[in-house]
Amino acid sequence: MVAYWYWLDPRDGQEKSLQCPGDKATAIRRAKELNAIVAREMADTVVESLAGSPAKRKAGVAFDVYAAHCLTLWANRGFAANTLRSRKSLVNAAIAAFKSEPLHLIGVPAVVKAIRHYTDQGKDRLAQSLRSTISDIFTEAYQEGILTAGHPNPAKIARRPEAKVRRSRLTLEAFIEIRERAVAMADTRGAWIENSMLLGLSTGQRREDLAMAQFRRGKDWQKLWDAFQEGGSAAPYPFVEDGYFWVVQQKTRALVRIPLSLRIDAIGLSVGDVIDRCRSTVASRYLLHHTVPFGNAALGSCVHKDTVSRAFADARNATDLEWPGKTPPTFHELRSLCERLYREQGVDTQALLGHKHAKMTEVYADLRQAAWVTVSGN
């Protein structure tokens, strides 16, 4: 399968082909060159606003111009691809609210109005993220001298929206029922559905990391690691070696080393046991792979992360479980259940989940983290 590489242009939010199918190293190099060109272009626009005529200086820097410039800044800092996509969406929402209004004229009421546009629709999490993104844009403006300390950050003054948790937590009892439905789906969809659930519960890793995990470290891994260390947006795939499951988390870039001997008592399986269950009569590099025909997917090919989520939802919906007043749990809830179960066993769940701080799921690891963290028991 040939991979096609695209670059996200912060000026218009469009993905554009890098014209190098299958060549990741060239794609990374070209993306960096394009980011540098756009960064200079956006910086020149900002400088022109500041160094132009008195009337132009008084007008200040337009929000839409500077927000697009910030996207380039974040891309050059090595933000993960998913993070950049999310930021692009939030920046576009902010631009829709403020358009070309000069930064120094945007006050607290305007920010509150932008936030309320989403809280009125019940989108509290989105409203929180929008407030945070607007605040980051103003922070960048302080750093680059566009705004002075005398001009307060209006997003920080605006009250942070309260977000009610609407998604149900996954209990062990519910997991058992959903797993039973996954087993029943094996003949038509493959045993990987149950295996994905067991991997999620025993390792606590996200679907995007599990979907690309491989049984061993291939000869291509070092090249992927080197590109990642040089600022590439994609982390190399997780693999099994020397009694550990090695994971470079796609989202946080945390480096996690999980012993295959780590056992989750609730289901009576170790991480190594679960990985052994992932092997099948179909030759494949991937822990989660297709063993029965599925669409255009070849036998032995990896299961896409979205397919993992949909299959879990199908198994969940096939049960008689009810979630009154809340939305049903998704595959990601396996991560929370994993943490709760291992915590009872005395396992270092902070290391397992790849968190930098003890307050789970709130603050993630440094992008520059460069040391593997080994998970340990009590």
Secondary structure, DSSP 8 states (H G I E B T S, - for coil): -----EEEETTTTEEEE-S-TT-HHHHHHHHHHHHHHHHHHHHHHHHHHHHS-HHHHHH--BHHHHHHHHHHHHHHTT--HHHHHHHHHHHHHHHHHHTT-BGGG--HHHHHHHHHHHHTTT-HHHHHHHHHHHHHHHHHHHHTTSS-TTS--HHHHS--------B----HHHHHHHHHHHHHTHHHH-THHHHHHHHHHHH---HHHHHH-BSS--TTHHHHHHHHHTT-SS----EEETTEEEEE-TTT--EEEEETT-EETTTTEEHHHHHHHT--SS--SBSSB--S-BTTB-TT-B--HHHHHHHHHHHHHTS----TTSB---TTHHHHHHHHHHHHHT--HHHHHTBSSSSTTTSB--TT--S-EE----
